C-alpha cells in the first residue's frame, strides 16, 4: 500500500514536472485504444465477409444446369455413319472435345477425343473408313437440366467423364463439359473475391 502511494506521488510529481510528456502518454493510450477498436472492426467485417462468401459459394454449387445452358447454344452432333476422320476434323474445326451421335432425335452415343485415341488409333483402325457408331461410347450417362452444378461435378469426378449430355423429356438440350463447370465455378469465385475486396475496402 505504501509502495502504491509512493508510485502515485512520483507519477503526480512527474506530471507536474513534465506536463507535455504526460499529455503525450495520454494521447498514445487513446491512439492505441482507437487502433484496437479499428482492428477489431476490420476483423469483424472480414469474418462476416468470409461467412457470406462461404455460403454464397455453397449456393453456387446448388445452381441447376438450366442456369448455365443458354437456349440456342450450338450442340455439335453427327450421324452414326459419319467417319471417324470427319468427326476428328469437325472437332478440330470447332475446337471441342466431343461430338454427340444422333439418329434423328434419338441420342445414340458420344464420341470423344479419348475414343479417337483408345478405340481408333491405339487399335490401328483406319479413321477414313471406321464409322463413328463403331467406336462411340454408347448410351452415355445423361443428366437433366435440374441437376445441380455440384451434382454434375460429382458425376464427372466419380465416373471420370469429361462430358455430360443434358436431356429433358427425351430431347437433347446441351452438353456440358468438366471445363465448362470448372470455368463457371472459377469465374463466380473471382466475382465473389472482387465483391469481398470491395466490401473490405468500403469498410
Secondary structure as the mmCIF struct_conf table of DSSP 4:
data_model
#
loop_
_struct_conf.conf_type_id
_struct_conf.id
_struct_conf.beg_label_comp_id
_struct_conf.beg_label_asym_id
_struct_conf.beg_label_seq_id
_struct_conf.end_label_comp_id
_struct_conf.end_label_asym_id
_struct_conf.end_label_seq_id
HELX_RH_AL_P HELX_RH_AL_P1 UNK A 2 UNK A 17
HELX_RH_AL_P HELX_RH_AL_P2 UNK A 19 UNK A 61
TURN_TY1_P TURN_TY1_P1 UNK A 62 UNK A 62
STRN STRN1 UNK A 64 UNK A 64
HELX_RH_3T_P HELX_RH_3T_P1 UNK A 65 UNK A 67
TURN_TY1_P TURN_TY1_P2 UNK A 68 UNK A 68
HELX_LH_PP_P HELX_LH_PP_P1 UNK A 69 UNK A 70
TURN_TY1_P TURN_TY1_P3 UNK A 71 UNK A 72
STRN STRN2 UNK A 77 UNK A 78
TURN_TY1_P TURN_TY1_P4 UNK A 80 UNK A 81
STRN STRN3 UNK A 83 UNK A 83
HELX_RH_AL_P HELX_RH_AL_P3 UNK A 84 UNK A 94
TURN_TY1_P TURN_TY1_P5 UNK A 95 UNK A 95
BEND BEND1 UNK A 97 UNK A 97
STRN STRN4 UNK A 98 UNK A 103
TURN_TY1_P TURN_TY1_P6 UNK A 104 UNK A 105
STRN STRN5 UNK A 106 UNK A 112
HELX_RH_AL_P HELX_RH_AL_P4 UNK A 113 UNK A 115
HELX_RH_PI_P HELX_RH_PI_P1 UNK A 116 UNK A 121
TURN_TY1_P TURN_TY1_P7 UNK A 122 UNK A 124
TURN_TY1_P TURN_TY1_P8 UNK A 127 UNK A 129
STRN STRN6 UNK A 131 UNK A 131
HELX_RH_AL_P HELX_RH_AL_P5 UNK A 132 UNK A 135
BEND BEND2 UNK A 136 UNK A 136
STRN STRN7 UNK A 137 UNK A 138
BEND BEND3 UNK A 139 UNK A 139
STRN STRN8 UNK A 142 UNK A 143
TURN_TY1_P TURN_TY1_P9 UNK A 145 UNK A 146
BEND BEND4 UNK A 147 UNK A 147
STRN STRN9 UNK A 148 UNK A 148
HELX_RH_AL_P HELX_RH_AL_P6 UNK A 149 UNK A 159
TURN_TY1_P TURN_TY1_P10 UNK A 160 UNK A 160
BEND BEND5 UNK A 162 UNK A 162
STRN STRN10 UNK A 163 UNK A 168
TURN_TY1_P TURN_TY1_P11 UNK A 169 UNK A 170
STRN STRN11 UNK A 171 UNK A 177
HELX_RH_AL_P HELX_RH_AL_P7 UNK A 178 UNK A 202
#
